[in-house]
Amino acid sequence: MKYSVIGCGRWGSFIAWYLDKIGHEVTLYGRESSRNMQQIMTARSNGLVTFDERICLTTDIETALAADVVCISIGSQQLRGLMAQIAATGVTGKTFVLCMKGIEIATGMRLSQIAEEAAGEHNEIAVWLGPGHVQEFLAGVPNCMVIDSASEATKARLIDQLSGGLIRFYYGTDLLGNEVGAAAKNVIGIAAGMLDGKGVSSLKGALMSRGTREVARLIKAMGGSEISAYGLCHLGDYEATVFSPYSHNRRFGELFVKGETYGELAEGYYTAKALRTLAERYGVEMPISSAVYAVLYEGADPDAQLGGLFTRSLKREF
């Protein structure tokens, strides 16, 4: 099959590499102004992934859209602009796979909703979610991930085309729950990093159990299945997000409470703000997400916020 990947960051570059390895015809697109793309065009490598000559590298969006399936891996808050650009080309008969996690801050919309609104009338929309780090995949460490879509046929086709020895794909059965859970786990990752930064990593067990429960409540209130919070897209991704040295969100939270700057994208920073909007909209109490928001956006004291999470008045665990 002809696949293209829009987005030349760490994850998008890996996806292009992976698709080539399992036998697809692959195009990788990045903006001409992108430093990542400039490096890749020059060296056919980004320092982690080296691209075979079979992979077409392009800065022309129409070349990327010539593929049968278009995987998108960019910052979540940039998706609306990209989808408007794609819709303006009038493409039809494509499958767009969102390989990214987040919620739009301005509207609280899920990413599949944004894509569907812009280009879904004559195109299929799916999401590729779940745990995994590029460094581990490149070292041959396998993992399990999820494909979900409103279309059963699209899910089945993608899982058949994308499965390989390195990644085992599962059928998603709750698009809303999987998307919200996948986005929210990045906020839990930032909280975990804050615990690391404060030297209280032992509290991660409580963080994980309580974090999963508050996200389950939100998913249920939004109309999804609360059990989705306990699947691969949320709780199943905690090892890669809450503990891994490769986790952008965990590292961001750790450095933030130490007063240091982290130069990479941490999607949980934006998701914390979006979750606050959703929690208020649906009347759901989300103490962990609220604490992270208060620290990141309101300048609240991390010690007070983190301490408050674990000294709240006694309640039932579930």
C-alpha positions as CSV (number, residue, x, y, z in Angstrom):
1,M,0.0,0.0,0.0
2,K,1.0,3.6,-0.5
3,Y,1.4,5.3,2.9
4,S,2.5,8.8,3.7
5,V,3.4,10.4,7.1
6,I,2.8,14.0,7.8
7,G,5.1,15.1,10.6
8,C,8.8,14.5,10.8
9,G,9.3,14.6,14.6
10,R,10.5,11.7,16.6
11,W,7.3,9.6,16.4
12,G,6.4,10.5,12.8
13,S,9.8,9.6,11.6
14,F,9.6,6.3,13.4
15,I,6.2,5.6,11.8
16,A,7.7,6.2,8.3
17,W,10.6,3.8,9.2
18,Y,8.2,1.2,10.5
19,L,5.9,1.3,7.5
20,D,8.8,0.8,5.2
21,K,10.1,-2.1,7.3
22,I,6.8,-3.9,7.0
23,G,6.7,-3.5,3.2
24,H,4.7,-0.4,2.3
25,E,5.6,2.3,-0.1
26,V,6.3,5.3,2.1
27,T,6.5,9.1,1.8
28,L,7.6,11.3,4.7
29,Y,6.4,14.9,4.6
30,G,7.8,17.9,6.6
31,R,7.5,21.6,6.2
32,E,10.4,23.2,4.3
33,S,11.1,25.5,7.3
34,S,11.3,22.5,9.7
35,R,14.8,22.0,11.2
36,N,13.9,18.3,11.6
37,M,13.0,18.0,7.9
38,Q,16.1,19.9,6.8
39,Q,18.3,17.4,8.7
40,I,16.4,14.4,7.4
41,M,16.7,15.7,3.8
42,T,20.4,16.3,4.2
43,A,21.4,13.2,6.1
44,R,18.5,10.8,5.7
45,S,18.6,10.5,9.4
46,N,17.3,12.4,12.5
47,G,19.8,10.9,14.9
48,L,17.5,8.1,15.9
49,V,16.1,6.8,12.6
50,T,18.0,6.3,9.4
51,F,15.8,6.3,6.3
52,D,16.2,3.8,3.5
53,E,16.5,5.2,0.0
54,R,13.1,3.6,-0.8
55,I,11.4,6.3,1.4
56,C,10.4,9.4,-0.5
57,L,11.2,12.6,1.4
58,T,9.1,15.6,0.5
59,T,8.1,19.1,1.5
60,D,5.2,19.2,-0.9
61,I,1.9,18.5,0.8
62,E,0.2,17.4,-2.4
63,T,2.8,14.7,-2.9
64,A,2.1,13.4,0.6
65,L,-1.7,13.4,-0.1
66,A,-1.2,11.1,-3.1
67,A,-1.0,8.1,-0.8
68,D,-3.8,5.8,0.0
69,V,-3.4,6.2,3.7
70,V,-2.1,9.3,5.4
71,C,-0.7,9.1,8.9
72,I,-0.5,12.4,10.8
73,S,1.9,13.0,13.7
74,I,2.1,16.7,14.7
75,G,1.3,18.8,17.7
76,S,-2.3,18.4,18.7
77,Q,-3.0,22.1,18.7
78,Q,-1.8,22.4,15.0
79,L,-4.2,19.7,13.7
80,R,-7.1,22.1,12.9
81,G,-4.9,24.2,10.6
82,L,-3.4,21.2,8.9
83,M,-6.8,19.6,8.3
84,A,-8.2,22.9,6.8
85,Q,-5.2,22.9,4.5
86,I,-5.9,19.2,3.5
87,A,-9.6,19.8,3.1
88,A,-8.9,22.7,0.7
89,T,-7.2,20.4,-1.7
90,G,-10.4,18.5,-2.2
91,V,-9.0,15.0,-1.5
92,T,-11.4,12.1,-1.4
93,G,-11.1,8.4,-0.8
94,K,-8.3,8.7,1.7
95,T,-7.8,7.2,5.1
96,F,-6.3,9.6,7.7
97,V,-4.8,8.0,10.7
98,L,-4.1,10.3,13.6
99,C,-0.9,9.1,15.3
100,M,-1.1,11.7,18.1
101,K,-2.7,12.3,21.4
102,G,-4.4,15.5,22.7
103,I,-7.5,17.6,23.0
104,E,-8.0,20.9,21.4
105,I,-7.8,23.6,24.1
106,A,-10.1,26.2,22.5
107,T,-13.1,23.8,22.0
108,G,-12.4,20.7,24.1
109,M,-12.8,18.6,20.9
110,R,-11.2,15.3,20.3
111,L,-8.7,15.1,17.5
112,S,-10.9,12.7,15.4
113,Q,-13.7,15.1,15.7
114,I,-11.6,17.9,14.3
115,A,-10.4,15.7,11.4
116,E,-13.9,14.4,10.7
117,E,-15.3,18.0,10.7
118,A,-12.7,19.1,8.1
119,A,-12.2,16.2,5.8
120,G,-14.3,13.3,6.9
121,E,-17.3,13.4,4.5
122,H,-15.5,11.6,1.7
123,N,-12.5,10.2,3.7
124,E,-12.1,7.8,6.6
125,I,-10.7,8.8,10.0
126,A,-8.9,6.5,12.4
127,V,-6.5,6.8,15.4
128,W,-3.4,4.9,16.3
129,L,-2.8,5.1,20.0
130,G,-1.1,3.2,22.9
131,P,2.3,2.7,24.5
132,G,5.7,2.7,22.9
133,H,8.9,4.7,22.6
134,V,10.9,5.0,19.5
135,Q,14.2,4.1,21.2
136,E,12.7,0.8,22.5
137,F,11.1,-0.1,19.2
138,L,14.4,0.6,17.4
139,A,16.1,-1.7,19.9
140,G,13.7,-4.5,18.9
141,V,11.5,-4.3,22.0
142,P,7.9,-5.0,21.0
143,N,4.7,-3.5,22.3
144,C,0.9,-3.5,21.8
145,M,-1.0,-0.6,20.4
146,V,-4.6,0.2,19.4
147,I,-6.3,1.2,16.2
148,D,-9.8,2.7,16.6
149,S,-12.3,4.3,14.2
150,A,-16.0,4.9,13.7
151,S,-15.7,2.5,10.8
152,E,-15.3,-1.2,11.6
153,A,-14.1,-1.9,8.1
154,T,-11.4,0.7,8.4
155,K,-10.1,-0.7,11.7
156,A,-9.9,-4.2,10.3
157,R,-8.1,-3.1,7.1
158,L,-5.6,-0.9,9.0
159,I,-4.8,-3.6,11.6
160,D,-4.2,-6.1,8.8
161,Q,-1.9,-3.7,6.9
162,L,0.0,-2.3,10.0
163,S,0.6,-5.4,12.1
164,G,4.1,-6.8,12.3
165,G,6.4,-8.5,14.7
166,L,7.3,-5.3,16.4
167,I,3.8,-4.0,17.1
168,R,0.7,-6.0,17.8
169,F,-2.5,-4.0,17.2
170,Y,-5.8,-4.4,19.0
171,Y,-9.2,-3.3,17.8
172,G,-10.5,-0.3,19.7
173,T,-14.1,-0.4,20.7
174,D,-14.6,3.1,22.2
175,L,-13.2,5.9,20.1
176,L,-14.2,8.6,22.6
177,G,-12.8,6.8,25.6
178,N,-9.6,5.8,23.9
179,E,-8.9,9.3,22.7
180,V,-9.7,11.0,26.0
181,G,-7.7,8.4,27.9
182,A,-4.7,8.6,25.6
183,A,-4.6,12.4,25.9
184,A,-5.2,12.4,29.7
185,K,-2.4,10.0,30.4
186,N,0.1,12.7,29.4
187,V,-1.2,14.9,32.3
188,I,-0.6,12.0,34.7
189,G,2.9,11.7,33.2
190,I,3.6,15.3,34.1
191,A,2.3,14.7,37.6
192,A,4.6,11.6,37.8
193,G,7.6,13.8,36.7
194,M,6.7,16.3,39.4
195,L,6.8,13.5,42.0
196,D,10.2,12.5,40.7
197,G,11.4,16.0,40.8
198,K,10.4,16.3,44.4
199,G,11.9,13.0,45.4
200,V,8.7,11.3,46.3
201,S,8.5,8.7,43.4
202,S,7.0,6.2,45.9
203,L,3.7,8.0,45.5
204,K,3.4,7.0,41.9
205,G,1.3,4.0,42.9
206,A,-1.3,6.2,44.4
207,L,-1.1,8.5,41.4
208,M,-1.7,5.8,39.0
209,S,-4.7,4.3,40.8
210,R,-6.4,7.6,41.5
211,G,-5.5,9.1,38.1
212,T,-7.1,6.2,36.2
213,R,-10.2,6.6,38.3
214,E,-10.7,10.3,37.7
215,V,-10.1,9.8,33.9
216,A,-12.7,7.0,33.9
217,R,-15.2,9.3,35.5
218,L,-14.6,11.9,32.8
219,I,-14.9,9.4,30.0
220,K,-18.2,8.1,31.4
221,A,-19.6,11.6,31.8
222,M,-18.7,12.4,28.2
223,G,-20.6,9.3,26.9
224,G,-17.8,6.8,26.6
225,S,-17.1,3.6,28.4
226,E,-15.3,4.2,31.7
227,I,-13.6,0.8,31.4
228,S,-11.6,2.3,28.5
229,A,-9.4,4.2,31.1
230,Y,-8.1,0.7,32.2
231,G,-7.1,-0.3,28.6
232,L,-4.0,0.2,26.5
233,C,-4.7,3.8,25.7
234,H,-4.6,5.1,29.3
235,L,-3.6,2.7,32.2
236,G,-1.8,0.4,29.7
237,D,0.4,3.4,28.6
238,Y,1.5,4.3,32.2
239,E,4.7,2.3,32.1
240,A,5.9,4.3,29.1
241,T,4.7,7.6,30.4
242,V,5.0,7.5,34.2
243,F,8.3,5.7,34.5
244,S,10.2,5.7,31.3
245,P,13.3,7.9,30.9
246,Y,12.1,8.5,27.3
247,S,8.8,10.0,28.4
248,H,8.6,13.7,27.3
249,N,5.8,14.4,29.7
250,R,7.4,12.8,32.8
251,R,10.7,14.6,32.1
252,F,8.9,17.9,31.5
253,G,7.2,17.6,34.9
254,E,10.4,16.7,36.6
255,L,12.3,19.6,35.2
256,F,9.4,22.1,35.7
257,V,9.4,21.6,39.5
258,K,13.2,22.0,39.5
259,G,12.9,25.3,37.8
260,E,14.6,24.0,34.6
261,T,13.5,24.2,31.0
262,Y,12.6,21.2,28.8
263,G,13.1,21.9,25.1
264,E,10.9,19.1,23.7
265,L,7.1,19.0,23.1
266,A,5.2,17.7,26.1
267,E,1.6,17.4,25.0
268,G,0.3,17.0,28.5
269,Y,1.0,20.7,29.1
270,Y,-1.8,21.6,26.6
271,T,-4.0,18.7,27.6
272,A,-4.0,19.9,31.3
273,K,-5.7,23.1,30.1
274,A,-8.2,21.2,27.9
275,L,-9.0,18.7,30.7
276,R,-9.9,21.6,33.0
277,T,-12.4,22.8,30.4
278,L,-13.9,19.4,30.0
279,A,-14.0,18.7,33.8
280,E,-16.0,22.0,34.3
281,R,-18.2,21.3,31.3
282,Y,-19.2,17.8,32.5
283,G,-19.1,18.5,36.2
284,V,-16.4,15.9,37.0
285,E,-14.0,16.2,39.9
286,M,-10.4,15.7,38.6
287,P,-8.0,16.6,41.4
288,I,-4.8,15.4,39.8
289,S,-5.4,17.2,36.5
290,S,-6.5,20.3,38.5
291,A,-3.3,20.2,40.5
292,V,-1.2,19.9,37.4
293,Y,-3.1,22.8,35.8
294,A,-2.7,25.0,38.9
295,V,1.1,24.4,38.9
296,L,1.6,24.9,35.2
297,Y,-0.8,27.8,34.5
298,E,-1.5,29.6,37.8
299,G,2.0,29.5,39.4
300,A,0.7,27.4,42.3
301,D,3.3,25.9,44.7
302,P,4.1,22.3,43.5
303,D,4.7,21.1,47.1
304,A,1.3,22.4,48.2
305,Q,-0.5,21.0,45.2
306,L,1.2,17.6,45.3
307,G,0.9,17.3,49.0
308,G,-2.8,18.3,48.9
309,L,-3.5,15.4,46.5
310,F,-2.3,12.8,49.0
311,T,-3.7,14.4,52.2
312,R,-7.2,15.0,51.0
313,S,-10.1,14.0,53.3
314,L,-10.6,10.2,53.4
315,K,-12.8,8.8,50.7
316,R,-13.5,5.4,49.3
317,E,-10.7,4.3,46.9
318,F,-13.2,3.6,44.1
